[in-house]
Amino acid sequence: MKSSERKCSFCSKTVTEVKKLIVGAEGSICDYCVAVCYVVLENGGVEMIRTFEKVKSDFAKLNDQQ
């Protein structure tokens, strides 16, 4: 697969649509999906949706600043 065709195995965004793409032997994960995974691991399922929305908002603000 060409590097320009690589995409996140979780959200299917291409390498050109994300800031970072971590590529492994069997799949890839983008910076946004890593942030979502962090929220899930830190907060568990009960608070996941509420916290996910906050992370999503914070992530958007961070991207706007750069």
N, C-alpha and C positions, 0 to 999 in steps of 0.2 A: 504494500500500500504506500502510495506517495505521501510525503509529510503533509502536503496541502489537503489531502483527503481524510486525514485523521480526525476522529471525533470522540467525544465523551461517551463512554459505554452506558452512562446513566441517563443523561438528558439529550444526547445526540447532537449537541452543539458542535460545530466544526472548530478546528484549531484557529480559524480566523475570527470566530465569534466570542472567544474567551481570552482572558489575559494569560492564563497558564494552562497547560495540558500535560499531565503526568502520564507518560506512556509506559506500559508494562508489556510483558510477553503475551498476555492473554486479553488485555483491554486497556482502557484509558479512563482517567477521571479529571474533570476540569476543576479550577479553583472554586467555583461556585458550589459544586457538588461536595467538595471537601468541606466547605463551610457548613453545608446542610448536615453532613455526617457528624461534624463536630457537635452541632446543636443536639442531634439525636443522642449521641453518646453522653453528653454532659447533662441533659435534662430528662432523658427517658421519654416514654410515650405520652404521659399525661400532659406535660407542658410543651410537647414538641411543636404543635401547630402554632400556638401563641408565640413561642420563641422563634420559630421559623420565620414568621411574618416580620418580627423585629429584625432578625438577621438579614432578611431580604431587603428591608428598608435601609438598614445600616450599610449593607453592601452596595446598594444603589448610590447612596450618598458618598461613599468612599470612591466609587468609580467616577462620580461627577467631579470630585476634587482633583483627580489625576488627569 
